[in-house]
Every structure is written in structure tokens, then in C-alpha cells.
Amino acid sequence: MRNEEESSYKHILKYVGLFGSVQFLSVLIQLVRNKLVALILGPMGMGLNSLFNSTVQLISCSTNMGLDTSAVRRLSELYDQGLQQTLNHRIMVIRSWTMITALGGMMVCLLLSGVLSHLTFSSADHLLHFMALSPAIAMLAITGSETAILKSLRQLTKLARLSLLNVFLAVAITTPIFYFFRLKGIIPSILIAAFIQMILTLRASYRLAPLRISFRKDILLQGSDMLKLGISFVLAGVCASGADFAIRSILNNMGALDAVGLYNAGFVMTVTYAGLVFSSLSSDFFPRLSAVNTDVKESNLLINKQIEVSVMILAPMLIALVLGVPLLVPMLFSSEFLPIVSMVQIASLAMFLRAMKLPVAFLTLAKGASRDYFLLEAYSALVLVVCVIVGFRLWGITGTGVGLLVTGFIDYIVVNVYARLRFGYRMSFKMLVLSFAQLILLLGTFAICMGADLTFTYWLFGGAIVVVSLLTSFLFYIMSN
């Protein structure tokens, strides 16, 4: 009965509504921030900010031992089994290893600052900047593990509130820094944002599970299974962050910082903002899937319903984005960013495929298939770099959107074939019908928008497709209950 309730549309939509509303408010706050930052720093400044942030993410993913993901899988199983004493002990093991990885990550950033400066900017001019960013690596490691603990303990409402408060405080504090210090404010803003997020997360987590750490050898050895799985997450994270880092660095060398700034703006409007929706969908989903990962039938039911809900929610949003992006770009950034309009419209198709792929991809994590997960992520990262760079060479910024779309299509095929052969995943007929209907509507919107003037006819037909998409999702939900 419990599994049936947890796999129901009502349960999924309950947490989608919770996180979705919070993410929506977070996006609104970030939109204001991005507009202000775009006006203050321009494309070059946004490109510089993007390069520093991507480097921090790369070092963070390379040194956190995957604890932010591997911890969720094991803790979720213990939580569902009601083993409170074992759960508390496991949390202590995780926190002990987190302190080690946090200090290790900070030292790696300090020692490699010169290398990072040369790789990113082809000079040593930013060595001190990367040294100054090293505390952010430690703070991100601590935040990641504590967030994993809150997810595993099903503190989703608390996480949603923390997310909103974190975004609000970070924007309120860092935006004035950009205004008064311009480019010199980029490093302080990254450090302050990481600190705010860490403090808020620690405050919530320590109330539920008071801090206990131990560096005894026998205690640390108990985390060996988690670290074994985590190493694959680290390698996969290095591939993903490395691909992002490589793309921005290559664009910087091929088209200067302006190209990086444009790519980053387009990436934010599609991948990043769609990622907020995916995050709201997966925050509840992954712990539940981990808890039933040995039951093929229940796993398939959870995955297919998660895809259906993802498509129901995201498809109308993507259609509206494709339709309205010519107005949104100058509104959210400035007229200097208009070249990204076509990129965003094309990349929106990739996000639809991602909505259908991501729940299936979580199955590999839930099963603890560490080697397979790494190989899939490494392949995806390689395809992403090749497709985006080739697309940029052929069609400029618009071509990067084409690269994202081609990568999304290849990812979708590979992940679904793998999940079917390895774990027995089967698509449901209902899910396929809904996805096909919404895909046709999205493609129709894309056809209307490409090269069209913003006339009355444009808005009439585009608005009609948005309405039809909303009705399709609503009717599907009604008929499925």
C-alpha cells in the first residue's frame, strides 16, 4: 500500500508542486539578478564569471568522492527500513569523510591554481583568483553531503524552503557587490554564495542529526563501500564538469569571452532553468527509487510515472519558452544577447528529451552500478564537447544549440537501450502516447518560430499550441486517475 501511494500521481505532483513553486520563485529572483549582472558586467563579464564558476564546479566534483550522491542511496535504504541507530552511525561516517574531502579539495585548488589559470586563460594572470576560490571547494563539499542527508531523511519541505532562502540571500548580497566592484566582485560573490548555502544547510541538518565525526581507522573503513561507489560518481562528475569547462575554454580561445558569455546566457535559459524543474522532480524521486531498486516491476512503475509527470509539466513550459524567447532575451539580459535566440529555441528540444531520459538514468544510480554509470557519463560528456564545438564552428552560437540537441538525442537512445538490456526497464504505452503528443506540439511551435516575424499570426498560432499542450497534460492527468 505504501509503495502504491508513493508511486501515485498524487504523491509525485505533491512534491513537484512543493519544489516547483519554490523553484519558480527562485527562478524569478535569479532572473532579476541575471538582468542586473548582464547590465553591469556585459557579455565579457558574464563570460569571466562563468569560467570561474565552471572551474569551481570541476574541482568540487573531482574531490568530493561522490558523497553527495552515494550517501543518498545507502541512507534512503536505512531510513525506509527504520534502522535509526544504524542510520545515525552511517551519518557520522559520511560526515567524517566529508571533512577529509573538503580539506583535500581546498588543497587541490590551492596547489593547482597556476595550472588552472593557464588552462582557462592561457596565462598566470588569474593564479591568485583561483587560490582565493579554494575555500568555496570545501564549502561545496560540506553542503553537498548535508543536503544528501536531508534528502535521505525525506526533509523535502525543509530543503525547498532552504533553496528559496539561499537564492534570495545570495542575490541580495552579491548583486550590490557586482555593482560597486564590477569584475573585481566576481570572486567575493562566489565565496559569499557558497558560504550562505553551507550555513543554511548545516543549520537545518544539525538540528535533525547533531554533529558527530570520528577519524578512527575502523570508522573510516566502514565507508569503503560508499567510497567505492562514490569514486565512479567523482569520475562521472569530472567528465560532466570537465566537458562544461572544456567547452567554455575552447569557446574562449575560438571566439573570445563574448562567445563564452553568450553561450552561458543561452545555457542558463535552457539547461540551467530546466534543471531547476528536473531538480524539483528528482528530489523526491531518487530516494524512493533507491528504496525499491531491487523490485523491477515497482521500479518501472515509478520511472514511467515520473516521466509522465515530467512531460506533463515541462512540455507546456518549453513550448512557451520557444515562443517567447525573442522577447525574453532582451528583457532578461540585454539587446547584446539577441544572438542566443535560435540557440535557446533549438536547445529547448534537447530539454524535452532530457525530461524523458533523466528518470531512466537514475536507475543506474539506484542500482549502484558504479562502473556502468561512469561509462555512460563519460560517453555523454565526450559527445557533448564534440557536438557543441562542431556546432559552434559550423553555425556560431546557434550551432551550440544544435550540439546540445544532438547530444540529447544520442543520450536518450543510449540510456534507454542500456536500461532495457541491463535492468529490464520497459516503457509504458501511456507514457509513449503522452510524450509523442507533446513532442508534436513542441515541434510545431519550433516550426512556427524559426525565422518568423513577431506578428499577430505568430502569437495567435503559438498561443493556441500552448493552450493545446496545457489541455493535453490536464486531460491525461484526469484520465489517469
C-alpha positions as CSV (number, residue, x, y, z in Angstrom):
1,M,0.0,0.0,0.0
2,R,2.8,2.3,0.9
3,N,4.6,1.7,-2.5
4,E,1.4,2.3,-4.3
5,E,0.8,5.6,-2.6
6,E,4.4,6.7,-3.2
7,S,4.2,5.9,-6.9
8,S,0.9,7.6,-7.4
9,Y,0.5,10.8,-9.5
10,K,-0.9,12.5,-6.4
11,H,2.3,11.8,-4.4
12,I,4.6,12.9,-7.3
13,L,2.6,16.0,-8.0
14,K,2.5,16.9,-4.3
15,Y,6.3,17.2,-4.2
16,V,6.5,18.6,-7.7
17,G,4.1,21.3,-6.6
18,L,6.2,22.0,-3.5
19,F,9.5,22.2,-5.2
20,G,8.1,23.6,-8.4
21,S,6.6,26.6,-6.6
22,V,9.8,27.2,-4.7
23,Q,11.9,26.8,-7.9
24,F,9.6,29.2,-9.7
25,L,10.2,31.9,-7.1
26,S,13.9,31.1,-7.2
27,V,14.0,31.5,-11.0
28,L,12.2,34.8,-10.7
29,I,14.8,36.1,-8.2
30,Q,17.6,34.8,-10.4
31,L,16.1,36.4,-13.5
32,V,16.3,39.7,-11.8
33,R,19.9,39.0,-10.7
34,N,20.9,37.9,-14.2
35,K,19.4,41.0,-15.7
36,L,21.3,43.3,-13.3
37,V,24.5,41.3,-13.7
38,A,24.2,41.4,-17.5
39,L,23.7,45.1,-17.5
40,I,26.6,45.7,-15.0
41,L,29.1,43.2,-16.4
42,G,28.1,42.7,-20.1
43,P,28.8,39.5,-22.1
44,M,32.6,39.7,-21.3
45,G,31.9,39.9,-17.5
46,M,29.4,37.1,-17.6
47,G,31.9,35.0,-19.5
48,L,34.5,35.6,-16.9
49,N,32.0,34.8,-14.1
50,S,31.0,31.6,-16.0
51,L,34.6,30.4,-16.3
52,F,35.4,30.8,-12.6
53,N,32.1,29.1,-11.6
54,S,32.7,26.2,-14.0
55,T,36.2,25.7,-12.7
56,V,35.0,25.6,-9.1
57,Q,32.4,23.0,-10.1
58,L,35.1,20.9,-11.8
59,I,37.4,20.9,-8.7
60,S,34.4,20.3,-6.4
61,C,33.2,17.3,-8.4
62,S,36.7,16.0,-8.7
63,T,37.4,15.9,-5.0
64,N,34.1,15.3,-3.1
65,M,34.3,11.5,-3.6
66,G,30.7,11.5,-4.8
67,L,29.4,11.6,-1.2
68,D,26.5,13.9,-2.2
69,T,25.1,11.1,-4.4
70,S,26.3,7.8,-2.9
71,A,25.2,8.9,0.6
72,V,21.6,9.2,-0.6
73,R,21.3,5.7,-1.9
74,R,22.5,4.0,1.3
75,L,20.8,6.3,3.8
76,S,17.5,6.0,1.9
77,E,17.6,2.2,2.3
78,L,18.3,2.5,6.1
79,Y,15.6,5.1,6.5
80,D,12.9,3.0,4.8
81,Q,14.0,0.0,7.0
82,G,13.6,2.1,10.2
83,L,17.1,1.3,11.4
84,Q,17.6,4.5,13.3
85,Q,20.7,3.6,15.2
86,T,22.5,2.3,12.1
87,L,21.3,5.4,10.2
88,N,22.8,7.7,12.8
89,H,26.1,5.8,12.7
90,R,26.2,6.0,8.9
91,I,25.7,9.7,9.0
92,M,28.7,10.0,11.3
93,V,30.8,8.0,8.8
94,I,29.6,10.3,5.9
95,R,30.4,13.5,7.8
96,S,33.9,12.2,8.8
97,W,34.8,11.5,5.2
98,T,33.2,14.8,4.2
99,M,35.6,16.8,6.4
100,I,38.5,14.9,4.7
101,T,37.3,15.6,1.2
102,A,36.5,19.2,2.0
103,L,40.1,19.9,3.2
104,G,41.6,17.8,0.4
105,G,39.6,19.7,-2.3
106,M,40.7,23.1,-0.9
107,M,44.3,22.0,-1.0
108,V,44.0,20.7,-4.6
109,C,42.6,24.1,-5.7
110,L,45.5,25.9,-3.9
111,L,48.2,23.6,-5.4
112,L,46.8,23.7,-8.9
113,S,45.9,27.4,-9.1
114,G,48.7,28.1,-11.6
115,V,47.7,25.2,-13.8
116,L,44.0,26.2,-13.7
117,S,44.9,29.8,-14.7
118,H,46.9,28.6,-17.7
119,L,44.3,26.1,-18.8
120,T,41.5,28.6,-18.5
121,F,43.1,31.8,-19.6
122,S,46.4,30.7,-21.2
123,S,48.3,32.8,-18.7
124,A,49.2,33.1,-15.0
125,D,47.2,36.3,-14.5
126,H,44.5,34.7,-12.5
127,L,46.6,32.5,-10.2
128,L,45.7,34.4,-7.1
129,H,42.0,34.4,-8.1
130,F,41.9,30.6,-8.1
131,M,43.8,30.5,-4.8
132,A,41.2,32.8,-3.3
133,L,38.4,30.4,-4.6
134,S,39.8,27.4,-2.7
135,P,37.5,27.8,0.4
136,A,34.5,27.5,-1.9
137,I,35.5,24.0,-2.8
138,A,35.4,23.0,0.9
139,M,32.1,24.7,1.5
140,L,30.5,23.0,-1.5
141,A,31.7,19.6,-0.3
142,I,30.1,20.1,3.1
143,T,26.9,21.5,1.6
144,G,26.6,18.5,-0.8
145,S,26.8,15.9,2.0
146,E,24.5,17.6,4.3
147,T,21.9,18.1,1.5
148,A,22.2,14.3,0.8
149,I,21.4,13.6,4.5
150,L,18.3,15.9,4.4
151,K,17.1,14.2,1.2
152,S,17.6,10.7,2.7
153,L,15.6,11.7,5.8
154,R,12.8,12.9,3.5
155,Q,13.1,16.5,4.7
156,L,11.9,17.8,1.3
157,T,9.8,20.7,2.6
158,K,12.7,21.9,4.6
159,L,15.0,21.6,1.6
160,A,12.6,23.6,-0.5
161,R,12.5,26.4,2.0
162,L,16.3,26.4,2.3
163,S,16.6,26.6,-1.5
164,L,14.4,29.7,-1.7
165,L,16.1,31.4,1.2
166,N,19.5,30.6,-0.2
167,V,18.8,32.1,-3.6
168,F,17.2,35.2,-2.0
169,L,20.1,35.9,0.3
170,A,22.7,35.2,-2.3
171,V,21.1,37.5,-4.8
172,A,20.5,40.3,-2.2
173,I,24.1,40.2,-1.0
174,T,26.1,39.5,-4.2
175,T,24.3,41.9,-6.6
176,P,25.5,45.0,-4.8
177,I,29.0,43.6,-4.9
178,F,28.9,43.4,-8.7
179,Y,27.5,46.9,-8.8
180,F,30.2,48.5,-6.7
181,F,33.2,46.4,-7.7
182,R,32.3,45.2,-11.2
183,L,34.7,42.5,-12.4
184,K,36.6,42.6,-9.1
185,G,33.4,41.5,-7.3
186,I,33.2,38.1,-9.1
187,I,35.5,36.2,-6.7
188,P,33.9,37.6,-3.5
189,S,30.4,36.8,-4.9
190,I,31.2,33.2,-5.5
191,L,32.7,32.8,-2.0
192,I,29.8,34.5,-0.3
193,A,27.2,32.5,-2.2
194,A,28.9,29.2,-1.2
195,F,29.1,30.3,2.5
196,I,25.4,31.3,2.7
197,Q,24.4,28.0,1.2
198,M,26.6,26.0,3.6
199,I,25.5,27.8,6.7
200,L,21.8,27.4,5.9
201,T,22.2,23.7,5.1
202,L,24.2,23.0,8.3
203,R,21.7,24.7,10.5
204,A,18.9,22.5,9.2
205,S,20.9,19.3,9.1
206,Y,22.5,19.5,12.5
207,R,19.1,20.0,14.2
208,L,18.0,16.6,12.8
209,A,21.3,14.8,13.3
210,P,23.7,16.5,15.7
211,L,27.3,16.7,14.5
212,R,29.4,13.6,15.3
213,I,32.6,12.9,13.5
214,S,35.5,10.4,14.1
215,F,38.8,9.9,12.3
216,R,39.4,6.5,13.8
217,K,40.6,4.0,11.2
218,D,37.9,1.5,11.9
219,I,35.2,4.1,11.5
220,L,36.6,5.4,8.2
221,L,36.9,1.9,6.8
222,Q,33.1,1.5,7.2
223,G,32.7,4.0,4.4
224,S,34.6,1.9,1.9
225,D,31.5,0.7,0.1
226,M,30.2,4.2,-0.2
227,L,33.6,5.5,-1.4
228,K,33.8,2.7,-4.0
229,L,30.5,3.8,-5.5
230,G,31.4,7.5,-4.9
231,I,34.6,7.2,-6.9
232,S,32.5,6.4,-10.0
233,F,30.4,9.5,-9.2
234,V,33.6,11.5,-8.9
235,L,34.8,10.3,-12.3
236,A,31.4,10.9,-13.8
237,G,31.3,14.4,-12.3
238,V,34.7,15.1,-13.6
239,C,33.6,14.2,-17.0
240,A,30.5,16.4,-16.8
241,S,32.2,19.4,-15.2
242,G,35.2,18.8,-17.4
243,A,33.1,18.9,-20.5
244,D,31.5,22.1,-19.4
245,F,34.9,23.5,-18.6
246,A,36.4,22.4,-21.9
247,I,33.5,23.9,-23.9
248,R,33.8,27.3,-22.3
249,S,37.6,27.3,-22.5
250,I,37.6,26.3,-26.2
251,L,34.9,28.9,-26.9
252,N,37.1,31.5,-25.1
253,N,40.0,30.6,-27.4
254,M,37.9,30.4,-30.5
255,G,35.6,33.4,-30.0
256,A,36.8,35.4,-27.0
257,L,35.0,36.0,-23.8
258,D,32.0,37.4,-25.6
259,A,31.3,34.0,-27.1
260,V,31.5,32.4,-23.6
261,G,29.1,35.0,-22.2
262,L,26.6,34.4,-25.0
263,Y,26.8,30.6,-24.6
264,N,26.5,30.9,-20.9
265,A,23.3,33.1,-21.2
266,G,21.7,30.6,-23.6
267,F,22.8,27.7,-21.4
268,V,21.2,29.4,-18.4
269,M,17.9,29.9,-20.2
270,T,17.6,26.3,-21.2
271,V,19.8,23.8,-19.3
272,T,20.1,25.6,-16.0
273,Y,16.4,26.7,-15.6
274,A,15.1,23.4,-17.0
275,G,17.5,21.8,-14.5
276,L,15.7,23.5,-11.7
277,V,12.5,21.8,-12.8
278,F,14.4,18.5,-13.0
279,S,15.7,19.0,-9.6
280,S,12.2,19.6,-8.2
281,L,11.1,16.4,-9.9
282,S,14.1,14.3,-8.7
283,S,14.5,15.4,-5.1
284,D,11.7,13.1,-4.0
285,F,12.1,10.5,-6.8
286,F,15.7,9.3,-6.3
287,P,15.4,8.3,-2.7
288,R,12.1,6.4,-3.4
289,L,13.7,4.7,-6.4
290,S,16.7,3.7,-4.3
291,A,14.5,2.2,-1.7
292,V,12.8,-0.2,-4.2
293,N,15.7,-0.7,-6.6
294,T,15.5,-4.5,-6.3
295,D,11.9,-4.7,-7.5
296,V,11.8,-4.4,-11.3
297,K,8.1,-4.0,-11.6
298,E,7.9,-1.3,-9.0
299,S,11.0,0.5,-10.4
300,N,9.4,0.5,-13.9
301,L,6.2,1.9,-12.5
302,L,8.0,4.7,-10.6
303,I,10.1,5.6,-13.6
304,N,7.3,5.7,-16.1
305,K,5.0,7.8,-13.9
306,Q,7.9,10.2,-13.2
307,I,8.5,10.6,-17.0
308,E,4.8,11.3,-17.5
309,V,4.7,13.9,-14.8
310,S,7.9,15.5,-16.1
311,V,6.4,15.7,-19.6
312,M,3.1,17.0,-18.4
313,I,4.8,19.9,-16.6
314,L,7.8,20.7,-18.7
315,A,6.3,20.4,-22.3
316,P,4.0,23.5,-21.9
317,M,6.8,25.4,-20.3
318,L,9.2,24.6,-23.2
319,I,6.6,25.5,-25.8
320,A,6.1,28.8,-24.1
321,L,9.8,29.4,-23.9
322,V,10.3,28.6,-27.6
323,L,7.5,31.0,-28.5
324,G,8.5,33.9,-26.1
325,V,12.3,33.8,-26.2
326,P,12.7,36.7,-28.8
327,L,11.1,38.9,-26.1
328,L,12.6,37.2,-23.1
329,V,16.3,37.6,-24.1
330,P,16.4,41.4,-24.3
331,M,14.1,41.5,-21.2
332,L,16.2,39.2,-19.1
333,F,19.7,40.2,-20.4
334,S,20.1,43.0,-23.0
335,S,19.9,43.5,-26.7
336,E,23.6,42.4,-26.9
337,F,22.4,38.8,-26.2
338,L,19.9,38.6,-29.1
339,P,22.2,36.1,-31.0
340,I,21.3,33.4,-28.5
341,V,17.6,33.3,-29.5
342,S,17.9,30.5,-32.0
343,M,20.3,28.6,-29.7
344,V,17.7,28.7,-26.9
345,Q,14.9,27.6,-29.2
346,I,16.9,24.6,-30.5
347,A,18.2,23.6,-27.1
348,S,14.6,23.5,-25.8
349,L,14.1,20.4,-27.8
350,A,17.1,18.8,-26.1
351,M,15.5,19.6,-22.7
352,F,12.3,17.7,-23.7
353,L,14.4,14.6,-24.5
354,R,16.2,15.1,-21.1
355,A,12.9,15.1,-19.3
356,M,12.2,11.7,-20.8
357,K,15.7,10.4,-20.2
358,L,16.6,11.5,-16.7
359,P,14.2,9.3,-14.7
360,V,15.6,6.3,-16.6
361,A,19.2,7.4,-16.0
362,F,18.5,7.5,-12.2
363,L,18.0,3.7,-12.3
364,T,21.8,3.2,-12.8
365,L,22.4,5.3,-9.6
366,A,19.7,3.5,-7.6
367,K,21.1,0.1,-8.6
368,G,24.6,1.2,-7.5
369,A,26.1,0.2,-10.9
370,S,29.1,2.4,-10.5
371,R,31.2,1.3,-13.5
372,D,28.3,1.5,-15.9
373,Y,27.2,4.9,-14.6
374,F,30.8,6.2,-15.1
375,L,31.0,4.8,-18.7
376,L,27.6,6.3,-19.6
377,E,28.5,9.7,-18.2
378,A,32.0,9.7,-19.8
379,Y,30.5,8.9,-23.2
380,S,27.9,11.6,-22.8
381,A,30.5,14.2,-21.9
382,L,32.6,13.3,-24.9
383,V,29.7,13.6,-27.2
384,L,28.6,16.9,-25.7
385,V,32.0,18.5,-26.2
386,V,32.4,17.3,-29.8
387,C,28.8,18.2,-30.8
388,V,28.8,21.7,-29.2
389,I,32.3,22.7,-30.6
390,V,31.5,21.3,-34.1
391,G,28.2,23.1,-34.0
392,F,29.9,26.4,-33.0
393,R,32.4,26.0,-35.8
394,L,29.7,25.5,-38.4
395,W,26.9,27.9,-37.2
396,G,28.3,30.0,-34.4
397,I,26.3,30.4,-31.2
398,T,23.2,28.9,-32.9
399,G,25.3,25.8,-33.6
400,T,25.9,25.3,-29.9
401,G,22.1,24.7,-29.6
402,V,22.3,22.2,-32.4
403,G,25.1,20.5,-30.5
404,L,23.0,20.3,-27.3
405,L,20.1,18.8,-29.3
406,V,22.2,16.1,-31.0
407,T,23.8,15.2,-27.6
408,G,20.3,15.0,-26.0
409,F,19.1,12.6,-28.8
410,I,22.1,10.4,-28.5
411,D,21.9,10.3,-24.7
412,Y,18.2,9.4,-24.8
413,I,18.8,6.4,-27.2
414,V,21.9,5.1,-25.3
415,V,20.4,5.3,-21.8
416,N,17.1,3.7,-22.7
417,V,18.8,0.8,-24.6
418,Y,21.1,0.3,-21.7
419,A,18.4,0.3,-19.1
420,R,16.3,-2.2,-21.1
421,L,19.1,-4.7,-21.6
422,R,20.7,-4.3,-18.2
423,F,17.8,-3.8,-15.8
424,G,14.7,-4.8,-17.7
425,Y,13.3,-1.4,-18.0
426,R,10.1,-1.2,-20.1
427,M,8.4,2.0,-21.4
428,S,4.7,2.1,-20.7
429,F,2.2,2.7,-23.6
430,K,0.6,5.7,-21.7
431,M,4.0,7.4,-21.3
432,L,4.8,7.0,-25.0
433,V,1.4,8.4,-26.1
434,L,1.7,11.5,-23.9
435,S,5.3,12.1,-24.9
436,F,4.6,11.7,-28.6
437,A,1.7,14.1,-28.5
438,Q,3.6,16.8,-26.6
439,L,6.6,16.3,-28.9
440,I,4.5,17.0,-32.0
441,L,3.2,20.2,-30.4
442,L,6.8,21.3,-29.5
443,L,8.0,20.6,-33.0
444,G,5.0,22.6,-34.4
445,T,5.9,25.6,-32.2
446,F,9.5,25.3,-33.3
447,A,8.5,25.3,-37.0
448,I,6.3,28.4,-36.5
449,C,9.1,30.3,-34.7
450,M,12.1,29.7,-36.9
451,G,12.7,32.8,-39.0
452,A,9.2,34.2,-38.3
453,D,8.4,37.8,-37.5
454,L,6.6,38.6,-34.3
455,T,3.3,39.3,-36.0
456,F,-0.3,38.8,-34.7
457,T,-0.4,35.4,-36.6
458,Y,2.8,34.3,-34.8
459,W,1.3,34.9,-31.4
460,L,-2.2,33.5,-32.4
461,F,-0.9,30.2,-33.6
462,G,1.8,29.9,-30.9
463,G,-0.6,30.8,-28.1
464,A,-3.0,28.2,-29.4
465,I,-0.3,25.5,-29.2
466,V,0.5,26.4,-25.6
467,V,-3.2,26.1,-24.7
468,V,-3.5,22.7,-26.5
469,S,-0.4,21.5,-24.7
470,L,-1.8,22.5,-21.3
471,L,-5.1,20.8,-22.1
472,T,-3.3,17.7,-23.2
473,S,-1.4,17.5,-19.9
474,F,-4.6,18.2,-17.9
475,L,-6.7,15.6,-19.7
476,F,-4.0,13.0,-19.4
477,Y,-3.9,13.5,-15.7
478,I,-7.7,13.4,-15.3
479,M,-7.9,10.2,-17.4
480,S,-5.1,8.5,-15.4
481,N,-6.8,9.0,-12.0
